[in-house]
Amino acid sequence: PHGGGEGKTSGGRHPVTPWGKPTKGRRTRSNKATDKYILRSRHLKKKR
């Protein structure tokens, strides 16, 4: 999955769908239904 495009090209970019959305390990859908209940991400501490 390297994002469509003309002709053959290899890598050089993160794996993307033909529409340029990141794939492979990247979450592509947002969980809108429960977003309002999440006040603070639990994983924020690890990132800093």
C-alpha distance matrix in Angstrom:
0.0 3.8 5.9 7.8 11.0 13.8 14.1 12.4 11.5 10.5 9.5 12.1 10.3 9.0 5.4 5.4 5.6 7.3 10.2 9.6 10.0 9.1 7.4 8.4 12.1 12.6 14.8 13.9 17.2 20.6 23.5 25.9 28.6 29.6 28.9 32.6 33.8 31.8 34.2 32.8 29.6 30.6 27.9 29.1 31.6 29.3 27.2 30.3
3.8 0.0 3.7 6.2 8.6 11.4 11.9 10.2 8.6 8.0 6.9 9.0 7.3 7.2 4.8 4.9 6.3 7.0 9.6 8.2 9.8 9.0 8.9 10.4 13.8 13.7 16.3 15.2 18.7 21.8 25.1 27.2 30.2 31.2 30.1 33.6 35.0 32.9 34.9 33.4 30.3 31.5 28.6 29.3 31.9 29.5 27.1 29.9
5.9 3.7 0.0 3.8 6.3 9.8 11.4 11.0 10.0 10.6 9.9 11.2 9.0 9.0 7.1 4.9 4.8 3.9 6.3 5.5 8.0 8.8 9.6 12.2 15.4 14.4 16.4 14.5 17.8 20.8 24.2 25.9 29.0 30.3 29.1 32.5 34.3 32.4 34.4 33.2 30.4 32.0 29.3 29.8 32.7 30.7 28.1 30.8
7.8 6.2 3.8 0.0 3.8 6.9 8.7 9.1 9.4 11.1 11.7 13.3 12.0 12.6 10.6 8.5 7.3 4.4 7.4 8.2 11.1 12.4 12.9 15.3 18.7 17.9 19.6 17.4 20.4 23.5 26.8 28.3 31.3 33.0 31.9 35.3 37.2 35.5 37.6 36.6 33.9 35.5 33.0 33.5 36.4 34.5 31.9 34.6
11.0 8.6 6.3 3.8 0.0 3.8 6.6 8.2 8.5 11.2 12.3 13.2 12.4 14.0 12.9 11.1 10.5 7.5 9.4 9.8 13.2 14.7 15.9 18.3 21.6 20.6 22.4 20.2 23.2 26.1 29.5 30.8 34.0 35.6 34.3 37.5 39.6 37.8 39.7 38.6 36.0 37.9 35.2 35.4 38.2 36.4 33.6 36.0
13.8 11.4 9.8 6.9 3.8 0.0 3.8 6.8 8.3 11.8 13.8 14.9 14.9 17.0 16.0 14.6 14.0 11.0 13.0 13.5 17.0 18.4 19.3 21.5 24.9 24.2 26.1 24.0 26.9 29.8 33.2 34.5 37.6 39.3 38.0 41.2 43.3 41.6 43.5 42.3 39.8 41.5 38.8 39.0 41.8 39.8 37.0 39.3
14.1 11.9 11.4 8.7 6.6 3.8 0.0 3.8 6.5 10.1 13.0 14.6 15.4 17.7 16.6 16.0 15.7 13.1 15.7 16.0 19.2 20.0 20.5 22.1 25.6 25.4 27.6 25.9 29.0 32.1 35.4 36.9 40.0 41.6 40.4 43.7 45.6 43.7 45.7 44.4 41.6 43.1 40.2 40.5 43.1 40.9 38.2 40.5
12.4 10.2 11.0 9.1 8.2 6.8 3.8 0.0 3.8 6.8 10.1 12.2 13.6 15.8 14.6 14.9 15.2 13.4 16.4 16.1 19.0 19.0 19.1 20.1 23.7 23.9 26.5 25.1 28.5 31.6 34.9 36.8 39.8 41.1 39.9 43.4 45.0 43.0 44.9 43.4 40.4 41.6 38.6 39.1 41.4 38.9 36.4 38.8
11.5 8.6 10.0 9.4 8.5 8.3 6.5 3.8 0.0 3.8 6.8 8.5 10.2 12.8 12.4 13.1 14.4 13.2 15.8 14.7 17.4 17.0 17.4 18.3 21.6 21.8 24.7 23.7 27.2 30.1 33.5 35.5 38.6 39.6 38.2 41.7 43.2 40.9 42.7 40.9 37.9 39.0 35.9 36.2 38.4 35.9 33.3 35.6
10.5 8.0 10.6 11.1 11.2 11.8 10.1 6.8 3.8 0.0 3.8 6.6 8.7 11.0 10.7 12.5 14.3 14.2 16.8 15.2 17.3 16.1 16.0 16.3 19.4 20.0 23.2 22.8 26.4 29.3 32.6 34.8 37.9 38.6 37.3 40.8 42.1 39.6 41.4 39.4 36.2 37.0 33.7 34.2 36.2 33.5 31.0 33.4
9.5 6.9 9.9 11.7 12.3 13.8 13.0 10.1 6.8 3.8 0.0 3.7 5.4 7.5 7.9 10.3 13.0 13.7 15.9 13.6 15.2 13.4 13.5 13.6 16.4 16.9 20.3 20.2 24.0 26.7 29.9 32.2 35.3 35.8 34.4 37.9 39.0 36.4 38.0 35.9 32.7 33.4 30.1 30.5 32.4 29.7 27.2 29.6
12.1 9.0 11.2 13.3 13.2 14.9 14.6 12.2 8.5 6.6 3.7 0.0 3.8 7.1 9.1 11.2 14.4 15.1 16.5 13.6 15.3 13.5 14.6 15.0 17.3 17.2 20.7 20.7 24.4 26.7 30.1 32.2 35.5 35.8 34.0 37.4 38.6 35.8 37.1 34.8 31.8 32.7 29.3 29.3 31.1 28.5 25.7 27.7
10.3 7.3 9.0 12.0 12.4 14.9 15.4 13.6 10.2 8.7 5.4 3.8 0.0 3.8 6.4 8.1 11.5 12.7 13.6 10.4 11.7 9.9 11.4 12.4 14.5 13.9 17.2 17.1 20.8 23.0 26.4 28.5 31.8 32.1 30.3 33.7 35.0 32.2 33.6 31.5 28.5 29.6 26.3 26.3 28.5 26.1 23.2 25.4
9.0 7.2 9.0 12.6 14.0 17.0 17.7 15.8 12.8 11.0 7.5 7.1 3.8 0.0 3.8 6.1 9.8 12.1 12.8 9.5 9.6 6.9 8.0 8.9 10.7 10.2 13.6 13.8 17.6 19.8 23.1 25.4 28.6 28.8 27.1 30.6 31.7 29.0 30.5 28.4 25.3 26.3 23.1 23.4 25.6 23.2 20.6 23.1
5.4 4.8 7.1 10.6 12.9 16.0 16.6 14.6 12.4 10.7 7.9 9.1 6.4 3.8 0.0 3.8 7.1 9.7 11.1 8.7 8.6 6.0 5.6 6.5 9.4 9.4 12.6 12.4 16.2 18.9 22.1 24.5 27.5 28.0 26.8 30.4 31.5 29.1 31.1 29.2 26.0 27.0 24.0 24.8 27.2 24.8 22.5 25.4
5.4 4.9 4.9 8.5 11.1 14.6 16.0 14.9 13.1 12.5 10.3 11.2 8.1 6.1 3.8 0.0 3.8 6.5 7.4 5.2 5.2 4.2 5.0 7.8 10.7 9.5 11.8 10.5 14.1 17.0 20.4 22.5 25.5 26.5 25.2 28.8 30.2 28.1 30.2 28.7 25.8 27.2 24.6 25.2 28.0 26.0 23.6 26.5
5.6 6.3 4.8 7.3 10.5 14.0 15.7 15.2 14.4 14.3 13.0 14.4 11.5 9.8 7.1 3.8 0.0 3.8 5.2 5.2 5.3 6.3 6.2 9.3 12.3 11.2 12.4 10.3 13.3 16.6 19.8 21.7 24.6 26.0 25.1 28.6 30.2 28.6 30.9 29.9 27.1 28.7 26.4 27.3 30.3 28.5 26.2 29.2
7.3 7.0 3.9 4.4 7.5 11.0 13.1 13.4 13.2 14.2 13.7 15.1 12.7 12.1 9.7 6.5 3.8 0.0 3.8 5.6 7.5 9.5 10.0 13.0 16.1 14.9 16.0 13.4 16.1 19.3 22.5 24.0 26.9 28.7 27.7 31.1 33.0 31.5 33.8 32.9 30.4 32.2 29.9 30.5 33.6 31.9 29.5 32.3
10.2 9.6 6.3 7.4 9.4 13.0 15.7 16.4 15.8 16.8 15.9 16.5 13.6 12.8 11.1 7.4 5.2 3.8 0.0 3.8 5.7 8.9 10.5 14.1 16.5 14.5 15.0 12.0 14.4 17.1 20.5 21.5 24.7 26.5 25.3 28.5 30.7 29.3 31.4 30.8 28.5 30.6 28.5 28.9 32.2 30.8 28.2 30.9
9.6 8.2 5.5 8.2 9.8 13.5 16.0 16.1 14.7 15.2 13.6 13.6 10.4 9.5 8.7 5.2 5.2 5.6 3.8 0.0 3.8 6.3 8.9 12.4 14.6 12.4 13.6 11.3 14.2 16.7 20.3 21.6 24.9 26.3 24.7 27.9 30.0 28.1 30.0 28.9 26.5 28.6 26.2 26.3 29.5 28.0 25.2 27.8
10.0 9.8 8.0 11.1 13.2 17.0 19.2 19.0 17.4 17.3 15.2 15.3 11.7 9.6 8.6 5.2 5.3 7.5 5.7 3.8 0.0 3.8 6.4 10.2 11.8 9.2 9.9 7.5 10.6 13.1 16.7 18.2 21.5 22.7 21.2 24.5 26.4 24.6 26.6 25.6 23.1 25.1 22.9 23.3 26.5 25.2 22.6 25.4
9.1 9.0 8.8 12.4 14.7 18.4 20.0 19.0 17.0 16.1 13.4 13.5 9.9 6.9 6.0 4.2 6.3 9.5 8.9 6.3 3.8 0.0 3.8 7.1 8.5 6.2 8.2 7.2 10.9 13.4 16.8 18.9 22.1 22.7 21.3 24.8 26.2 24.0 25.9 24.5 21.6 23.2 20.6 21.2 24.2 22.4 20.0 22.9
7.4 8.9 9.6 12.9 15.9 19.3 20.5 19.1 17.4 16.0 13.5 14.6 11.4 8.0 5.6 5.0 6.2 10.0 10.5 8.9 6.4 3.8 0.0 3.8 6.1 5.3 7.5 7.2 10.8 13.8 16.8 19.4 22.1 22.7 21.9 25.6 26.6 24.5 26.8 25.4 22.2 23.3 20.8 22.0 24.8 22.7 20.8 24.1
8.4 10.4 12.2 15.3 18.3 21.5 22.1 20.1 18.3 16.3 13.6 15.0 12.4 8.9 6.5 7.8 9.3 13.0 14.1 12.4 10.2 7.1 3.8 0.0 3.8 5.6 8.3 9.4 12.7 15.6 18.0 21.1 23.5 23.7 23.1 26.9 27.4 25.1 27.5 25.7 22.3 22.8 20.1 21.8 24.1 21.7 20.2 23.6
12.1 13.8 15.4 18.7 21.6 24.9 25.6 23.7 21.6 19.4 16.4 17.3 14.5 10.7 9.4 10.7 12.3 16.1 16.5 14.6 11.8 8.5 6.1 3.8 0.0 3.8 6.4 9.0 11.8 14.0 16.1 19.4 21.7 21.3 20.7 24.4 24.6 22.1 24.4 22.5 19.0 19.2 16.5 18.4 20.7 18.2 17.0 20.6
12.6 13.7 14.4 17.9 20.6 24.2 25.4 23.9 21.8 20.0 16.9 17.2 13.9 10.2 9.4 9.5 11.2 14.9 14.5 12.4 9.2 6.2 5.3 5.6 3.8 0.0 3.8 6.1 9.2 11.2 13.8 16.7 19.4 19.2 18.2 21.8 22.5 20.0 22.2 20.4 17.1 18.1 15.5 16.9 19.6 17.7 16.0 19.4
14.8 16.3 16.4 19.6 22.4 26.1 27.6 26.5 24.7 23.2 20.3 20.7 17.2 13.6 12.6 11.8 12.4 16.0 15.0 13.6 9.9 8.2 7.5 8.3 6.4 3.8 0.0 3.8 5.8 7.6 10.1 13.1 15.7 15.7 14.8 18.6 19.3 17.1 19.7 18.4 15.4 16.7 14.8 16.4 19.5 18.1 16.7 20.1
13.9 15.2 14.5 17.4 20.2 24.0 25.9 25.1 23.7 22.8 20.2 20.7 17.1 13.8 12.4 10.5 10.3 13.4 12.0 11.3 7.5 7.2 7.2 9.4 9.0 6.1 3.8 0.0 3.8 6.7 9.9 12.2 15.1 16.0 15.1 18.7 20.1 18.4 21.0 20.3 17.7 19.4 17.8 19.0 22.4 21.3 19.6 22.8
17.2 18.7 17.8 20.4 23.2 26.9 29.0 28.5 27.2 26.4 24.0 24.4 20.8 17.6 16.2 14.1 13.3 16.1 14.4 14.2 10.6 10.9 10.8 12.7 11.8 9.2 5.8 3.8 0.0 3.8 6.5 8.8 11.5 12.7 12.2 15.8 17.2 16.1 19.0 18.9 16.7 18.7 17.8 19.2 22.7 22.1 20.7 23.9
20.6 21.8 20.8 23.5 26.1 29.8 32.1 31.6 30.1 29.3 26.7 26.7 23.0 19.8 18.9 17.0 16.6 19.3 17.1 16.7 13.1 13.4 13.8 15.6 14.0 11.2 7.6 6.7 3.8 0.0 3.8 5.7 8.8 9.6 8.5 12.1 13.7 12.6 15.5 15.7 13.9 16.4 16.0 17.0 20.7 20.7 19.4 22.3
23.5 25.1 24.2 26.8 29.5 33.2 35.4 34.9 33.5 32.6 29.9 30.1 26.4 23.1 22.1 20.4 19.8 22.5 20.5 20.3 16.7 16.8 16.8 18.0 16.1 13.8 10.1 9.9 6.5 3.8 0.0 3.8 5.6 6.2 6.4 9.9 11.0 10.6 14.0 14.7 13.4 15.5 16.0 17.4 20.9 21.2 20.5 23.4
25.9 27.2 25.9 28.3 30.8 34.5 36.9 36.8 35.5 34.8 32.2 32.2 28.5 25.4 24.5 22.5 21.7 24.0 21.5 21.6 18.2 18.9 19.4 21.1 19.4 16.7 13.1 12.2 8.8 5.7 3.8 0.0 3.8 5.6 5.2 7.9 10.1 10.5 13.5 15.0 14.5 17.2 18.1 19.0 22.5 23.3 22.5 25.0
28.6 30.2 29.0 31.3 34.0 37.6 40.0 39.8 38.6 37.9 35.3 35.5 31.8 28.6 27.5 25.5 24.6 26.9 24.7 24.9 21.5 22.1 22.1 23.5 21.7 19.4 15.7 15.1 11.5 8.8 5.6 3.8 0.0 3.8 5.8 7.4 8.9 10.4 13.7 15.8 15.7 18.0 19.4 20.6 23.9 24.9 24.6 27.1
29.6 31.2 30.3 33.0 35.6 39.3 41.6 41.1 39.6 38.6 35.8 35.8 32.1 28.8 28.0 26.5 26.0 28.7 26.5 26.3 22.7 22.7 22.7 23.7 21.3 19.2 15.7 16.0 12.7 9.6 6.2 5.6 3.8 0.0 3.8 5.5 5.6 7.0 10.5 12.6 12.6 14.6 16.5 17.8 20.9 22.1 22.1 24.5
28.9 30.1 29.1 31.9 34.3 38.0 40.4 39.9 38.2 37.3 34.4 34.0 30.3 27.1 26.8 25.2 25.1 27.7 25.3 24.7 21.2 21.3 21.9 23.1 20.7 18.2 14.8 15.1 12.2 8.5 6.4 5.2 5.8 3.8 0.0 3.8 5.4 5.4 8.4 10.3 10.5 13.3 14.9 15.6 18.9 20.3 19.9 22.0
32.6 33.6 32.5 35.3 37.5 41.2 43.7 43.4 41.7 40.8 37.9 37.4 33.7 30.6 30.4 28.8 28.6 31.1 28.5 27.9 24.5 24.8 25.6 26.9 24.4 21.8 18.6 18.7 15.8 12.1 9.9 7.9 7.4 5.5 3.8 0.0 3.8 5.6 7.4 10.5 11.9 14.8 17.0 17.2 20.2 22.2 22.0 23.6
33.8 35.0 34.3 37.2 39.6 43.3 45.6 45.0 43.2 42.1 39.0 38.6 35.0 31.7 31.5 30.2 30.2 33.0 30.7 30.0 26.4 26.2 26.6 27.4 24.6 22.5 19.3 20.1 17.2 13.7 11.0 10.1 8.9 5.6 5.4 3.8 0.0 3.8 6.1 9.2 10.7 12.7 15.5 16.2 18.8 20.8 21.2 22.9
31.8 32.9 32.4 35.5 37.8 41.6 43.7 43.0 40.9 39.6 36.4 35.8 32.2 29.0 29.1 28.1 28.6 31.5 29.3 28.1 24.6 24.0 24.5 25.1 22.1 20.0 17.1 18.4 16.1 12.6 10.6 10.5 10.4 7.0 5.4 5.6 3.8 0.0 3.8 5.8 6.9 9.3 11.9 12.4 15.1 17.1 17.5 19.2
34.2 34.9 34.4 37.6 39.7 43.5 45.7 44.9 42.7 41.4 38.0 37.1 33.6 30.5 31.1 30.2 30.9 33.8 31.4 30.0 26.6 25.9 26.8 27.5 24.4 22.2 19.7 21.0 19.0 15.5 14.0 13.5 13.7 10.5 8.4 7.4 6.1 3.8 0.0 3.8 6.9 9.4 12.1 11.7 14.0 16.7 17.0 18.0
32.8 33.4 33.2 36.6 38.6 42.3 44.4 43.4 40.9 39.4 35.9 34.8 31.5 28.4 29.2 28.7 29.9 32.9 30.8 28.9 25.6 24.5 25.4 25.7 22.5 20.4 18.4 20.3 18.9 15.7 14.7 15.0 15.8 12.6 10.3 10.5 9.2 5.8 3.8 0.0 3.8 6.3 8.8 8.0 10.3 13.0 13.3 14.3
29.6 30.3 30.4 33.9 36.0 39.8 41.6 40.4 37.9 36.2 32.7 31.8 28.5 25.3 26.0 25.8 27.1 30.4 28.5 26.5 23.1 21.6 22.2 22.3 19.0 17.1 15.4 17.7 16.7 13.9 13.4 14.5 15.7 12.6 10.5 11.9 10.7 6.9 6.9 3.8 0.0 3.8 5.4 5.6 8.4 10.3 10.7 12.4
30.6 31.5 32.0 35.5 37.9 41.5 43.1 41.6 39.0 37.0 33.4 32.7 29.6 26.3 27.0 27.2 28.7 32.2 30.6 28.6 25.1 23.2 23.3 22.8 19.2 18.1 16.7 19.4 18.7 16.4 15.5 17.2 18.0 14.6 13.3 14.8 12.7 9.3 9.4 6.3 3.8 0.0 3.8 5.7 7.0 8.5 10.2 12.1
27.9 28.6 29.3 33.0 35.2 38.8 40.2 38.6 35.9 33.7 30.1 29.3 26.3 23.1 24.0 24.6 26.4 29.9 28.5 26.2 22.9 20.6 20.8 20.1 16.5 15.5 14.8 17.8 17.8 16.0 16.0 18.1 19.4 16.5 14.9 17.0 15.5 11.9 12.1 8.8 5.4 3.8 0.0 3.8 5.5 5.6 6.8 9.5
29.1 29.3 29.8 33.5 35.4 39.0 40.5 39.1 36.2 34.2 30.5 29.3 26.3 23.4 24.8 25.2 27.3 30.5 28.9 26.3 23.3 21.2 22.0 21.8 18.4 16.9 16.4 19.0 19.2 17.0 17.4 19.0 20.6 17.8 15.6 17.2 16.2 12.4 11.7 8.0 5.6 5.7 3.8 0.0 3.8 5.5 5.4 6.9
31.6 31.9 32.7 36.4 38.2 41.8 43.1 41.4 38.4 36.2 32.4 31.1 28.5 25.6 27.2 28.0 30.3 33.6 32.2 29.5 26.5 24.2 24.8 24.1 20.7 19.6 19.5 22.4 22.7 20.7 20.9 22.5 23.9 20.9 18.9 20.2 18.8 15.1 14.0 10.3 8.4 7.0 5.5 3.8 0.0 3.8 5.5 5.8
29.3 29.5 30.7 34.5 36.4 39.8 40.9 38.9 35.9 33.5 29.7 28.5 26.1 23.2 24.8 26.0 28.5 31.9 30.8 28.0 25.2 22.4 22.7 21.7 18.2 17.7 18.1 21.3 22.1 20.7 21.2 23.3 24.9 22.1 20.3 22.2 20.8 17.1 16.7 13.0 10.3 8.5 5.6 5.5 3.8 0.0 3.8 5.7
27.2 27.1 28.1 31.9 33.6 37.0 38.2 36.4 33.3 31.0 27.2 25.7 23.2 20.6 22.5 23.6 26.2 29.5 28.2 25.2 22.6 20.0 20.8 20.2 17.0 16.0 16.7 19.6 20.7 19.4 20.5 22.5 24.6 22.1 19.9 22.0 21.2 17.5 17.0 13.3 10.7 10.2 6.8 5.4 5.5 3.8 0.0 3.8
30.3 29.9 30.8 34.6 36.0 39.3 40.5 38.8 35.6 33.4 29.6 27.7 25.4 23.1 25.4 26.5 29.2 32.3 30.9 27.8 25.4 22.9 24.1 23.6 20.6 19.4 20.1 22.8 23.9 22.3 23.4 25.0 27.1 24.5 22.0 23.6 22.9 19.2 18.0 14.3 12.4 12.1 9.5 6.9 5.8 5.7 3.8 0.0
